[in-house]
């Protein structure tokens, strides 16, 4: 929220905030109920897809291959524990290890 200096995109930004709150609340509820289930919000980074018209166009903007994001997501899932449930994890676009971001 702090880096939004451009405004606009209300529905998109609101949906992202809602998903984050669902993640945090679900993690708290499942942990409290001793379900043994871990939950995380995972941001895959800037991924080259057909979303903006073509993969090549997005790569020109600096987007990275789907496989890079997928590898980071799988690493995150493999590392999840009940003790770390409810985290917001970012898969860096530079290919480095996924890292937790504070809510």
C-alpha angles and dihedrals in degrees: 000000000000094000095051103111097145103061121203129084090091100166094045094047094043091051091053091051090049093051090051092053092047089052094050094044095045090050091052093047095048092046092049090051091050091234094151091231122132123206130194139172106228121196106200096204125237102328127191108237137140089266094108096038102280143015091236092055091052092046087055087059091052101266116153131225121280090240091062092053091044092053091051092048092050091049089051093050091048091053097047119117135170087252091060096039118137098035128144107227125192123203102212117232090225091068096249122137119295113262139197118252120200117250 
